[in-house]
Amino acid sequence: MMIAQLAVGDIIRQQRDFFKTGKTKDVAFRIEQLKTLKKAVGEHLAAIIEALRSDFNKPEFETFITEVGVIQEIDYAIKHINAWTKPKKAASRLLEQFTTGAQIYPEPLGVVLIIGPWNYPFGLVVSPLVGAIAAGNCAILKPSEIAPHTSHVLADIIQKHFDPAYIAVVEGGVETSQKLLAEKFDHIFFTGGTAIGKIVMEAAAKHLTPVTLELGGKSPCIVDSDINVEHTARRITWGKFINAGQTCIAPDYLLVDKTIKQDLLDNIQKCIREFYGDNPVSSPDYARIINHKHLDRLREFLKDGEIIIGGETNPDDCYIAPTVIDNVSLEESVMQNEIFGPILPVISYTDVTEAIAIINERPKPLALYLFSRNKNLQKRVLQETSSGGVCINDTVMHFTVPSLPFGGVGDSGIGNYHGKASFDTFSHYKSVLNTSLRSDPKWRYAPYKGKLQMLKRSST
C-alpha cells in the first residue's frame, strides 16, 4: 500500500508491530540498512542535485558538501556501531561487589519522528536518520513542504528502498505536522525555528515524549585585531553566504575590533567579488532565497543601518545580493531577530569586554565564532560565554566533524547529535546489576542490631 493511502496512525501501528519483532535490534540488520541508505543516496544523486537546484538554485558543489556529505556520517556509524552497541561495564560499590556485575546496555527507543527543516532539506533529515537506524529504531520522516522538490525526492528514495513498516516519509504541510504531533512517539527530533520548536515541545509533553530540538538564533562572530585578515575575511564570507545565508549556524553578525574593521570589510568585499563575480545574480555559485515570504522578511532588514556592500534584490528571482550593513543599532530589527539570509550586520568595539557583554545579554546562540591568534582571548571567550558550539578561526566547519556533538543550549536547542551523539540521542541506556546466587551475605537483612557500625565504617 502506498504511503499516501495510509493514515498516520496506521503507519505508526505498522512500525510498532515491526519493532516488536526485534529485528531492528540485530546489529547486522542495522548495518545492512545503513549500507542501503548510502547506496540509495548514490543511486539518486542526480535527482537530489536537481531537486535542490529547483528549490534553491543551490550550486552542485554546495549540495555535495552540505547535503550529500551526510554519506560520511553513514560511513562513520558503520565503522563504530559494533563498539557503540556493546554493553559497558560500570563500577559497583557494594559490600558484596565481588559477587556482582554492573553494566549499561544501550537499547533502541522504538518509533521515532524526525521533522526536517527547509534550509538543508535533505542532509538535515538524513543525518538524524543515520543515528535512528544505528540505534535500532523505526522512523517516520516529515520533510519540509517549503522545499517541495527535495521533499518529493526524499519520499521517493525512502519508499523505493525501505519498507514503510520500518522507515516511512509523510509529506504535507501544517495539517500533516499537526496530525503527526498528536500521536505518541518514543522520541521526536526537530530541526527548525524556536517558535515552532516550542509547539513541538508542547505537543510532545502531552505524551511525555522526549525531544531533541535543533533550533538557531543569532550566532555572533567576534573578530580580534590579532588575525590574518585575508584568511579571516575569506572564511567569514564563505560561512555567511553559502546557501545564500540560509544556514542556522551562519555568522549572524560581526563584532569587530575597530582598529581592523575597515581592513576586514575591504577584504570581505574582495572575497565576495572573488567568489561570485561583480554581479552575483549571474553567478552559478550563489543560491536563492527559498520563497517570496522569506524574501520579503529579509528585505525589511535592509532598511536598518547603512548598506556598504551589496543590497541589490530581484523579487522575481528570489534574489538578495551578498550584503554587509554598517552603523547598526542593537535595537533595530536586524539585531533583534535571527537573519537567516545573506545580510551581515557589523558592530565595532574598542574592548572585547563590550563584545562579550553584547553576546551575554542575548539568548544563548547555536554557534559562536572567534577569530584571534591570542590564546588568552580564546580561553576568555570560552569561559565567559555560553553557546551550542564554538569554532575558533573558522566558521561552520565544526558541524562537519562527526566526533563533535552538535546541538544548542537554552533558546538555541535541546540535545545534540552527529556520530556517537546521534546514537546516544536515539538510545536508552539501561542499567543492569547482575548478582550471583552462590552466596548471600546477611549484613543487609533484619535484625539490624550490631550491623550499623559496620555499615558506617564501610561507607567512609
LOTORDREN-802144 format. One record per residue (C-alpha): y, z, x; residue in one letter; residue number from 0. Coordinates in Angstrom, 2 decimals, always signed. Layout:
BEGIN
<<Y, Z, X>, a, NUM>
...
This chain:
BEGIN
<<+0.00, +0.00, +0.00>, m, 0>
<<+3.45, -0.90, +1.34>, m, 1>
<<+5.82, +1.93, +2.23>, i, 2>
<<+8.39, +0.64, -0.25>, a, 3>
<<+5.90, +1.18, -3.06>, q, 4>
<<+5.16, +4.77, -2.10>, l, 5>
<<+7.25, +7.72, -3.25>, a, 6>
<<+8.46, +10.10, -0.57>, v, 7>
<<+6.21, +12.84, -1.91>, g, 8>
<<+3.18, +10.53, -1.74>, d, 9>
<<+3.83, +9.72, +1.92>, i, 10>
<<+4.15, +13.41, +2.78>, i, 11>
<<+0.91, +14.23, +0.95>, r, 12>
<<-0.90, +11.44, +2.79>, q, 13>
<<+0.39, +12.73, +6.10>, q, 14>
<<-0.58, +16.32, +5.31>, r, 15>
<<-4.09, +15.15, +4.45>, d, 16>
<<-4.30, +13.18, +7.69>, f, 17>
<<-3.02, +16.13, +9.70>, f, 18>
<<-5.66, +18.38, +8.17>, k, 19>
<<-8.38, +16.15, +9.64>, t, 20>
<<-7.42, +17.50, +13.07>, g, 21>
<<-7.30, +14.01, +14.57>, k, 22>
<<-3.75, +14.41, +15.90>, t, 23>
<<-4.80, +17.48, +17.87>, k, 24>
<<-7.02, +15.33, +20.08>, d, 25>
<<-5.06, +14.70, +23.30>, v, 26>
<<-6.84, +11.39, +23.84>, a, 27>
<<-5.64, +10.28, +20.38>, f, 28>
<<-2.07, +11.25, +21.25>, r, 29>
<<-2.17, +9.28, +24.50>, i, 30>
<<-3.56, +6.28, +22.66>, e, 31>
<<-0.71, +6.44, +20.12>, q, 32>
<<+1.91, +6.74, +22.86>, l, 33>
<<+0.47, +3.65, +24.54>, k, 34>
<<+0.52, +1.85, +21.19>, t, 35>
<<+4.19, +2.76, +20.78>, l, 36>
<<+5.03, +1.44, +24.24>, k, 37>
<<+3.15, -1.78, +23.59>, k, 38>
<<+4.88, -2.19, +20.23>, a, 39>
<<+8.33, -1.90, +21.79>, v, 40>
<<+7.40, -4.54, +24.36>, g, 41>
<<+5.99, -6.94, +21.79>, e, 42>
<<+9.07, -6.70, +19.57>, h, 43>
<<+11.65, -6.67, +22.34>, l, 44>
<<+13.35, -9.91, +21.28>, a, 45>
<<+13.68, -8.66, +17.69>, a, 46>
<<+15.13, -5.33, +18.86>, i, 47>
<<+17.71, -7.08, +21.05>, i, 48>
<<+18.72, -9.41, +18.22>, e, 49>
<<+18.97, -6.57, +15.69>, a, 50>
<<+21.29, -4.56, +17.91>, l, 51>
<<+23.33, -7.66, +18.61>, r, 52>
<<+23.69, -8.19, +14.85>, s, 53>
<<+24.68, -4.57, +14.19>, d, 54>
<<+26.99, -4.03, +17.19>, f, 55>
<<+27.22, -7.22, +19.19>, n, 56>
<<+25.52, -4.98, +21.75>, k, 57>
<<+25.03, -6.65, +25.15>, p, 58>
<<+21.39, -7.13, +26.11>, e, 59>
<<+21.91, -5.07, +29.28>, f, 60>
<<+23.18, -2.10, +27.27>, e, 61>
<<+20.25, -2.48, +24.88>, t, 62>
<<+17.87, -2.13, +27.80>, f, 63>
<<+19.47, +0.92, +29.38>, i, 64>
<<+20.47, +2.81, +26.21>, t, 65>
<<+17.82, +1.83, +23.65>, e, 66>
<<+14.70, +0.22, +25.14>, v, 67>
<<+14.89, +2.58, +28.12>, g, 68>
<<+13.03, +5.05, +25.89>, v, 69>
<<+9.88, +3.47, +27.35>, i, 70>
<<+10.47, +5.69, +30.39>, q, 71>
<<+10.13, +8.74, +28.14>, e, 72>
<<+6.82, +7.39, +26.83>, i, 73>
<<+5.55, +6.98, +30.39>, d, 74>
<<+6.75, +10.49, +31.28>, y, 75>
<<+4.95, +12.00, +28.28>, a, 76>
<<+1.71, +10.16, +29.05>, i, 77>
<<+1.84, +11.36, +32.65>, k, 78>
<<+2.38, +15.02, +31.76>, h, 79>
<<+0.72, +15.51, +28.38>, i, 80>
<<-2.53, +16.94, +29.76>, n, 81>
<<-0.61, +19.67, +31.56>, a, 82>
<<+1.65, +20.34, +28.57>, w, 83>
<<-1.25, +20.83, +26.16>, t, 84>
<<-3.26, +23.24, +28.28>, k, 85>
<<-3.18, +26.92, +27.26>, p, 86>
<<-1.11, +29.01, +29.68>, k, 87>
<<-2.16, +32.42, +30.92>, k, 88>
<<+0.10, +35.35, +30.09>, a, 89>
<<+0.26, +38.77, +31.72>, a, 90>
<<-1.38, +41.59, +29.76>, s, 91>
<<-0.08, +45.13, +30.25>, r, 92>
<<-2.70, +47.27, +28.53>, l, 93>
<<-4.69, +50.23, +29.77>, l, 94>
<<-7.84, +48.18, +29.31>, e, 95>
<<-6.26, +44.93, +30.58>, q, 96>
<<-9.24, +44.33, +32.84>, f, 97>
<<-11.22, +43.51, +29.71>, t, 98>
<<-8.63, +41.25, +28.04>, t, 99>
<<-7.28, +37.73, +28.38>, g, 100>
<<-3.81, +36.74, +27.15>, a, 101>
<<-2.98, +33.09, +26.65>, q, 102>
<<-0.38, +30.93, +24.95>, i, 103>
<<-1.65, +27.89, +23.06>, y, 104>
<<+0.68, +25.02, +22.12>, p, 105>
<<-0.18, +23.60, +18.72>, e, 106>
<<+1.43, +20.89, +16.57>, p, 107>
<<+3.68, +21.89, +13.69>, l, 108>
<<+2.38, +19.40, +11.12>, g, 109>
<<+4.52, +16.82, +9.31>, v, 110>
<<+8.00, +16.36, +10.78>, v, 111>
<<+11.07, +14.43, +9.67>, l, 112>
<<+13.23, +12.54, +12.19>, i, 113>
<<+16.63, +11.39, +10.91>, i, 114>
<<+18.28, +8.91, +13.26>, g, 115>
<<+21.95, +8.09, +13.89>, p, 116>
<<+23.67, +4.73, +13.62>, w, 117>
<<+25.22, +4.59, +17.09>, n, 118>
<<+21.93, +4.24, +19.00>, y, 119>
<<+19.74, +3.44, +16.02>, p, 120>
<<+16.60, +2.51, +17.92>, f, 121>
<<+16.50, +4.73, +21.01>, g, 122>
<<+17.56, +7.93, +19.26>, l, 123>
<<+14.76, +7.59, +16.71>, v, 124>
<<+12.01, +6.59, +19.09>, v, 125>
<<+12.92, +9.22, +21.69>, s, 126>
<<+12.21, +12.27, +19.47>, p, 127>
<<+9.21, +10.40, +18.04>, l, 128>
<<+7.70, +10.43, +21.53>, v, 129>
<<+7.85, +14.23, +21.51>, g, 130>
<<+6.43, +14.44, +17.98>, a, 131>
<<+3.45, +12.26, +18.93>, i, 132>
<<+2.86, +14.06, +22.23>, a, 133>
<<+2.85, +17.41, +20.43>, a, 134>
<<+0.31, +16.15, +17.88>, g, 135>
<<+2.34, +15.79, +14.69>, n, 136>
<<+2.59, +13.30, +11.87>, c, 137>
<<+6.11, +11.93, +11.41>, a, 138>
<<+8.40, +10.34, +8.87>, i, 139>
<<+11.33, +8.42, +10.34>, l, 140>
<<+14.60, +7.86, +8.50>, k, 141>
<<+16.71, +5.34, +10.43>, p, 142>
<<+20.39, +4.92, +9.65>, s, 143>
<<+21.25, +2.44, +6.92>, e, 144>
<<+24.62, +1.89, +8.65>, i, 145>
<<+22.76, -0.19, +11.28>, a, 146>
<<+20.64, -2.18, +8.80>, p, 147>
<<+19.21, -4.83, +11.11>, h, 148>
<<+17.87, -2.26, +13.54>, t, 149>
<<+16.56, -0.14, +10.67>, s, 150>
<<+14.56, -3.09, +9.35>, h, 151>
<<+13.14, -3.95, +12.76>, v, 152>
<<+12.12, -0.34, +13.39>, l, 153>
<<+10.42, -0.21, +9.98>, a, 154>
<<+8.60, -3.45, +10.71>, d, 155>
<<+7.38, -2.22, +14.11>, i, 156>
<<+6.07, +1.09, +12.81>, i, 157>
<<+4.42, -0.47, +9.75>, q, 158>
<<+2.61, -3.06, +11.87>, k, 159>
<<+1.30, -0.64, +14.49>, h, 160>
<<+0.77, +2.71, +12.73>, f, 161>
<<-0.97, +3.99, +9.63>, d, 162>
<<+1.72, +5.38, +7.27>, p, 163>
<<-0.51, +8.42, +6.79>, a, 164>
<<+0.31, +9.14, +10.45>, y, 165>
<<+3.78, +7.66, +11.10>, i, 166>
<<+5.98, +6.09, +8.44>, a, 167>
<<+9.52, +4.76, +8.17>, v, 168>
<<+11.52, +5.38, +4.99>, v, 169>
<<+14.63, +3.22, +4.74>, e, 170>
<<+17.57, +3.74, +2.44>, g, 171>
<<+20.96, +5.33, +2.04>, g, 172>
<<+22.26, +8.73, +0.99>, v, 173>
<<+19.98, +8.94, -2.05>, e, 174>
<<+16.91, +8.42, +0.13>, t, 175>
<<+18.08, +11.07, +2.58>, s, 176>
<<+18.59, +13.50, -0.29>, q, 177>
<<+15.06, +12.87, -1.58>, k, 178>
<<+13.63, +13.48, +1.88>, l, 179>
<<+15.62, +16.66, +2.42>, l, 180>
<<+14.45, +18.02, -0.93>, a, 181>
<<+10.87, +18.01, +0.41>, e, 182>
<<+9.27, +20.62, +2.64>, k, 183>
<<+8.65, +19.57, +6.25>, f, 184>
<<+7.38, +21.56, +9.21>, d, 185>
<<+10.38, +20.53, +11.30>, h, 186>
<<+13.49, +18.39, +10.82>, i, 187>
<<+15.07, +16.61, +13.77>, f, 188>
<<+18.55, +15.27, +13.01>, f, 189>
<<+20.96, +13.32, +15.19>, t, 190>
<<+24.44, +12.71, +13.81>, g, 191>
<<+27.74, +14.34, +12.96>, g, 192>
<<+28.44, +18.01, +12.47>, t, 193>
<<+29.35, +17.66, +8.78>, a, 194>
<<+26.01, +16.04, +7.87>, i, 195>
<<+24.24, +18.45, +10.22>, g, 196>
<<+25.42, +21.31, +8.01>, k, 197>
<<+23.97, +19.57, +4.95>, i, 198>
<<+20.64, +19.07, +6.72>, v, 199>
<<+20.52, +22.70, +7.79>, m, 200>
<<+21.36, +23.93, +4.29>, e, 201>
<<+18.58, +21.82, +2.78>, a, 202>
<<+16.11, +22.97, +5.42>, a, 203>
<<+16.94, +26.61, +4.79>, a, 204>
<<+15.59, +26.35, +1.23>, k, 205>
<<+12.12, +25.78, +2.69>, h, 206>
<<+12.61, +27.90, +5.84>, l, 207>
<<+12.14, +24.68, +7.81>, t, 208>
<<+13.18, +24.87, +11.47>, p, 209>
<<+15.70, +22.27, +12.60>, v, 210>
<<+16.87, +20.53, +15.72>, t, 211>
<<+20.44, +19.32, +15.29>, l, 212>
<<+21.79, +16.91, +17.90>, e, 213>
<<+25.45, +16.69, +16.95>, l, 214>
<<+28.52, +15.86, +19.00>, g, 215>
<<+32.09, +17.00, +19.44>, g, 216>
<<+34.91, +16.32, +21.84>, k, 217>
<<+33.33, +16.12, +25.29>, s, 218>
<<+36.06, +16.80, +27.88>, p, 219>
<<+36.31, +15.26, +31.33>, c, 220>
<<+38.14, +17.24, +33.99>, i, 221>
<<+39.42, +15.21, +36.94>, v, 222>
<<+40.42, +17.21, +40.03>, d, 223>
<<+42.59, +15.88, +42.84>, s, 224>
<<+39.73, +16.13, +45.38>, d, 225>
<<+37.86, +12.99, +44.35>, i, 226>
<<+37.06, +9.41, +45.30>, n, 227>
<<+39.46, +7.81, +42.82>, v, 228>
<<+37.78, +4.40, +42.78>, e, 229>
<<+34.30, +5.79, +42.08>, h, 230>
<<+35.65, +8.27, +39.55>, t, 231>
<<+37.55, +5.61, +37.59>, a, 232>
<<+34.54, +3.30, +37.52>, r, 233>
<<+32.18, +6.00, +36.21>, r, 234>
<<+34.64, +7.20, +33.58>, i, 235>
<<+35.35, +3.66, +32.40>, t, 236>
<<+31.64, +2.86, +32.11>, w, 237>
<<+30.75, +6.12, +30.32>, g, 238>
<<+33.63, +5.82, +27.87>, k, 239>
<<+33.37, +2.16, +26.90>, f, 240>
<<+29.62, +1.42, +26.76>, i, 241>
<<+28.71, +0.70, +23.14>, n, 242>
<<+32.47, +0.47, +22.50>, a, 243>
<<+32.76, +4.22, +22.92>, g, 244>
<<+30.32, +4.98, +20.10>, q, 245>
<<+28.36, +7.49, +22.15>, t, 246>
<<+28.01, +11.18, +21.28>, c, 247>
<<+28.36, +12.16, +24.94>, i, 248>
<<+31.09, +9.69, +25.91>, a, 249>
<<+34.06, +11.34, +27.64>, p, 250>
<<+36.25, +12.09, +24.63>, d, 251>
<<+39.43, +12.91, +26.53>, y, 252>
<<+40.60, +13.34, +30.13>, l, 253>
<<+42.15, +16.45, +31.64>, l, 254>
<<+43.65, +15.13, +34.88>, v, 255>
<<+45.36, +16.82, +37.80>, d, 256>
<<+48.91, +15.44, +37.55>, k, 257>
<<+49.04, +14.65, +41.29>, t, 258>
<<+46.42, +11.90, +40.94>, i, 259>
<<+46.98, +10.90, +37.32>, k, 260>
<<+48.78, +7.62, +37.92>, q, 261>
<<+46.38, +6.56, +40.65>, d, 262>
<<+43.43, +7.28, +38.32>, l, 263>
<<+44.99, +5.37, +35.41>, l, 264>
<<+45.73, +2.37, +37.63>, d, 265>
<<+42.10, +2.35, +38.74>, n, 266>
<<+40.80, +2.70, +35.17>, i, 267>
<<+42.89, -0.32, +34.17>, q, 268>
<<+41.49, -2.21, +37.13>, k, 269>
<<+37.93, -1.26, +36.11>, c, 270>
<<+38.45, -2.39, +32.51>, i, 271>
<<+39.61, -5.77, +33.78>, r, 272>
<<+36.70, -5.91, +36.24>, e, 273>
<<+34.14, -5.02, +33.54>, f, 274>
<<+35.46, -7.03, +30.58>, y, 275>
<<+37.98, -9.52, +31.92>, g, 276>
<<+41.61, -9.98, +30.97>, d, 277>
<<+40.68, -10.35, +27.31>, n, 278>
<<+37.77, -8.02, +26.39>, p, 279>
<<+37.47, -9.59, +22.92>, v, 280>
<<+35.93, -12.62, +24.66>, s, 281>
<<+33.62, -10.59, +26.89>, s, 282>
<<+29.87, -10.90, +26.26>, p, 283>
<<+29.55, -7.39, +27.67>, d, 284>
<<+31.67, -5.47, +25.16>, y, 285>
<<+30.27, -4.23, +21.85>, a, 286>
<<+31.93, -3.96, +18.44>, r, 287>
<<+32.65, -1.10, +16.05>, i, 288>
<<+29.79, -0.60, +13.61>, i, 289>
<<+31.77, -1.32, +10.40>, n, 290>
<<+35.24, -1.52, +8.88>, h, 291>
<<+35.21, +2.08, +7.70>, k, 292>
<<+34.92, +3.33, +11.25>, h, 293>
<<+37.34, +0.68, +12.48>, l, 294>
<<+40.00, +1.93, +10.04>, d, 295>
<<+39.35, +5.52, +11.14>, r, 296>
<<+39.87, +4.58, +14.77>, l, 297>
<<+42.99, +2.54, +14.11>, r, 298>
<<+44.64, +5.68, +12.74>, e, 299>
<<+44.13, +7.34, +16.14>, f, 300>
<<+46.11, +4.53, +17.79>, l, 301>
<<+49.23, +5.91, +16.08>, k, 302>
<<+49.01, +9.06, +18.25>, d, 303>
<<+50.56, +9.23, +21.70>, g, 304>
<<+51.58, +6.19, +23.77>, e, 305>
<<+49.21, +3.28, +24.34>, i, 306>
<<+49.29, +2.45, +28.04>, i, 307>
<<+46.13, +0.30, +28.26>, i, 308>
<<+44.65, -1.89, +25.51>, g, 309>
<<+45.35, -1.07, +21.88>, g, 310>
<<+44.60, -4.54, +20.50>, e, 311>
<<+42.49, -4.76, +17.34>, t, 312>
<<+40.86, -7.51, +15.29>, n, 313>
<<+39.68, -6.26, +11.90>, p, 314>
<<+37.81, -9.48, +11.14>, d, 315>
<<+35.63, -8.90, +14.22>, d, 316>
<<+35.48, -5.06, +14.06>, c, 317>
<<+37.10, -5.10, +17.48>, y, 318>
<<+39.18, -2.49, +19.26>, i, 319>
<<+40.04, -3.10, +22.88>, a, 320>
<<+39.26, -0.51, +25.54>, p, 321>
<<+42.28, +1.72, +25.09>, t, 322>
<<+43.93, +4.55, +27.01>, v, 323>
<<+46.68, +6.64, +25.43>, i, 324>
<<+49.10, +9.00, +27.20>, d, 325>
<<+51.63, +11.63, +26.12>, n, 326>
<<+49.23, +13.05, +23.56>, v, 327>
<<+49.85, +16.32, +21.80>, s, 328>
<<+46.92, +18.70, +21.35>, l, 329>
<<+47.89, +18.95, +17.68>, e, 330>
<<+47.58, +15.23, +16.94>, e, 331>
<<+44.56, +13.93, +15.04>, s, 332>
<<+43.13, +12.12, +18.06>, v, 333>
<<+42.80, +15.52, +19.76>, m, 334>
<<+41.58, +17.35, +16.66>, q, 335>
<<+38.65, +15.06, +15.81>, n, 336>
<<+35.76, +13.51, +17.70>, e, 337>
<<+36.93, +9.97, +18.54>, i, 338>
<<+33.60, +8.14, +18.73>, f, 339>
<<+35.24, +4.90, +19.77>, g, 340>
<<+36.94, +3.11, +22.67>, p, 341>
<<+40.08, +5.25, +22.74>, i, 342>
<<+40.67, +7.60, +25.68>, l, 343>
<<+43.49, +10.19, +25.49>, p, 344>
<<+44.84, +11.54, +28.79>, v, 345>
<<+46.30, +15.01, +29.28>, i, 346>
<<+47.61, +16.16, +32.64>, s, 347>
<<+47.54, +19.67, +34.09>, y, 348>
<<+49.10, +21.41, +37.09>, t, 349>
<<+46.45, +24.11, +37.43>, d, 350>
<<+42.80, +23.77, +36.44>, v, 351>
<<+43.14, +27.07, +34.57>, t, 352>
<<+45.09, +25.11, +31.95>, e, 353>
<<+42.26, +22.59, +31.58>, a, 354>
<<+39.63, +25.30, +31.23>, i, 355>
<<+41.74, +27.07, +28.60>, a, 356>
<<+42.07, +23.86, +26.54>, i, 357>
<<+38.29, +23.42, +26.59>, i, 358>
<<+37.57, +27.05, +25.68>, n, 359>
<<+39.99, +27.00, +22.75>, e, 360>
<<+37.86, +24.34, +21.07>, r, 361>
<<+34.30, +24.24, +19.70>, p, 362>
<<+31.68, +24.01, +22.42>, k, 363>
<<+31.12, +20.35, +23.32>, p, 364>
<<+27.87, +18.45, +23.67>, l, 365>
<<+28.77, +17.39, +27.21>, a, 366>
<<+31.30, +18.40, +29.83>, l, 367>
<<+32.26, +16.26, +32.82>, y, 368>
<<+33.87, +17.34, +36.05>, l, 369>
<<+34.94, +15.08, +38.89>, f, 370>
<<+35.56, +17.09, +42.03>, s, 371>
<<+34.17, +17.47, +45.54>, r, 372>
<<+35.31, +21.10, +45.54>, n, 373>
<<+32.14, +23.22, +45.35>, k, 374>
<<+34.06, +26.34, +44.38>, n, 375>
<<+35.71, +24.49, +41.49>, l, 376>
<<+32.34, +23.14, +40.38>, q, 377>
<<+30.96, +26.68, +40.32>, k, 378>
<<+34.02, +27.99, +38.48>, r, 379>
<<+33.86, +25.37, +35.72>, v, 380>
<<+30.15, +26.01, +35.25>, l, 381>
<<+30.75, +29.75, +34.96>, q, 382>
<<+33.86, +29.68, +32.78>, e, 383>
<<+32.90, +27.04, +30.20>, t, 384>
<<+30.03, +26.51, +27.77>, s, 385>
<<+28.65, +23.13, +26.72>, s, 386>
<<+25.39, +21.49, +25.80>, g, 387>
<<+25.13, +19.86, +29.22>, g, 388>
<<+27.23, +19.22, +32.31>, v, 389>
<<+27.47, +16.17, +34.52>, c, 390>
<<+29.36, +16.54, +37.80>, i, 391>
<<+30.91, +13.43, +39.37>, n, 392>
<<+29.38, +11.11, +36.79>, d, 393>
<<+29.27, +10.51, +33.06>, t, 394>
<<+26.43, +10.14, +30.52>, v, 395>
<<+23.70, +9.88, +33.18>, m, 396>
<<+22.36, +13.40, +32.65>, h, 397>
<<+20.99, +12.08, +29.33>, f, 398>
<<+18.61, +9.79, +31.23>, t, 399>
<<+16.79, +12.50, +33.23>, v, 400>
<<+13.56, +13.43, +31.38>, p, 401>
<<+13.24, +16.77, +33.18>, s, 402>
<<+16.65, +17.91, +31.88>, l, 403>
<<+16.55, +19.27, +28.30>, p, 404>
<<+19.26, +17.60, +26.23>, f, 405>
<<+21.00, +19.33, +23.34>, g, 406>
<<+24.11, +21.04, +22.12>, g, 407>
<<+25.38, +24.58, +21.69>, v, 408>
<<+27.45, +26.03, +18.87>, g, 409>
<<+29.07, +23.26, +16.82>, d, 410>
<<+27.53, +20.58, +19.06>, s, 411>
<<+23.96, +21.32, +18.08>, g, 412>
<<+20.85, +23.47, +17.90>, i, 413>
<<+17.78, +22.95, +20.08>, g, 414>
<<+17.06, +20.28, +22.64>, n, 415>
<<+14.66, +17.53, +23.62>, y, 416>
<<+13.63, +15.00, +26.33>, h, 417>
<<+10.49, +15.29, +28.42>, g, 418>
<<+8.78, +18.67, +28.15>, k, 419>
<<+11.61, +19.90, +25.91>, a, 420>
<<+10.63, +17.28, +23.29>, s, 421>
<<+7.04, +18.50, +23.38>, f, 422>
<<+8.25, +22.09, +23.01>, d, 423>
<<+10.53, +21.21, +20.09>, t, 424>
<<+7.65, +19.83, +18.06>, f, 425>
<<+5.14, +22.53, +19.05>, s, 426>
<<+4.40, +26.09, +18.04>, h, 427>
<<+3.37, +28.35, +20.91>, y, 428>
<<+0.60, +30.54, +19.56>, k, 429>
<<-0.03, +33.83, +21.37>, s, 430>
<<-3.70, +34.75, +21.71>, v, 431>
<<-5.20, +38.01, +23.01>, l, 432>
<<-8.94, +37.93, +23.61>, n, 433>
<<-10.50, +41.37, +24.17>, t, 434>
<<-14.00, +41.94, +25.46>, s, 435>
<<-16.59, +43.83, +23.37>, l, 436>
<<-18.52, +45.01, +26.43>, r, 437>
<<-16.74, +48.38, +26.48>, s, 438>
<<-14.47, +50.31, +24.13>, d, 439>
<<-12.27, +52.98, +25.80>, p, 440>
<<-11.40, +55.68, +23.26>, k, 441>
<<-7.93, +56.56, +24.56>, w, 442>
<<-6.13, +54.88, +21.61>, r, 443>
<<-8.22, +56.36, +18.82>, y, 444>
<<-7.67, +59.65, +16.97>, a, 445>
<<-7.88, +62.50, +17.55>, p, 446>
<<-4.90, +62.20, +19.93>, y, 447>
<<-4.96, +65.74, +21.31>, k, 448>
<<-4.69, +65.73, +25.10>, g, 449>
<<-4.03, +61.99, +25.33>, k, 450>
<<-0.23, +61.84, +25.09>, l, 451>
<<+0.44, +62.88, +28.69>, q, 452>
<<-1.97, +60.27, +29.97>, m, 453>
<<-0.19, +57.65, +27.82>, l, 454>
<<+3.23, +58.69, +29.11>, k, 455>
<<+2.05, +58.50, +32.73>, r, 456>
<<+0.60, +55.04, +32.24>, s, 457>
<<+3.85, +53.69, +30.75>, s, 458>
<<+6.11, +54.81, +33.60>, t, 459>
